[in-house]
């Protein structure tokens, strides 16, 4: 029988490094010392691509310690030493905790956890919108798979699912964080409108009358009233709780003639809807976006904005910049505005 060979790794300086037993004191001590000399400038998170330092492949060392920790064979003293250095035992758990911290802060400031996909938050610019979208997708997969299992289907993989405990944690932040039956944009506008009414505000009936967190509530309210029959019963019930009702027969909802400000607000709302769905603002020149069945030529609108940005007010340039159009700031500055 052939003698088992120990793993050999070649470091950046071509010094062979043999993987020793997890109980070998010199390996743990020396590699641990080498590791401690760099963790002050790197988080121990995903070090597999780290190079070697002084002949010690740090990525291999960290990966080994994580494995021993999972197996329960890593000495308690070693665990304490590594944790003092900032060891992250599970990369997935670390990413979850990082997102959760930002989610709590976002909800505390905005009054909800329904960020658009493009939202970033926190000092490091965490992509909380994408994170929330991924969590909702995982929760949806979990619910769908639960139904399939309940129907007797077997062999269903749990990959990509969100655990019950994590769904409960997010529900503690915002019970309506992952609506079922309608999209996140509708849920966000409903919550913002409800908060406006609960704060003593009157339901807006004009475009541009009330804009909160970039959402034109007047446009949204009018759309719900005229499109009442397209809503599911749960949506209708929610709207009734804030005083909204369907438009009466022959009733004209919203102003017959819209001002320039009204048209501006409506076009911006259409651009926001495009960004929410597509995840970017690379709008084609001929793009038409339908908001509650009303078409908006947002491609032509943005092209016109860019050509006339030099004469725009600072407020309108700021609104465009907030949507991600850097030219609204740069070209406006060049024009001396």
Secondary structure, DSSP 8 states (H G I E B T S, - for coil): -------EEE-TT--EEE---TT-HHHHHHHHHHHHTTTTTS-SSSGGG--EETTEEHHHHHHHHHHHHHHT-S-HHHHHHHHHTT--S-HHHHHHHHHHHHHHHHHHHHSSS---TT--BTTTTB-HHHHHHHHHHHHHHHHHHHHHHHTT------TT---HHHHHHHHHH-TTTT-SSS-HHHHHHHHHHHHHHHTT-----STTS-EETTEEHHHHHHHHHHTGGGS-HHHHHHHHHTT-----TT---S-SS--HHHHHHHHHHHHHHHHHHHSS----TT--EEETTEEE-HHHHHHHHHHTGGGS-HHHHHHHHHTT-THHHHHHHHTT-
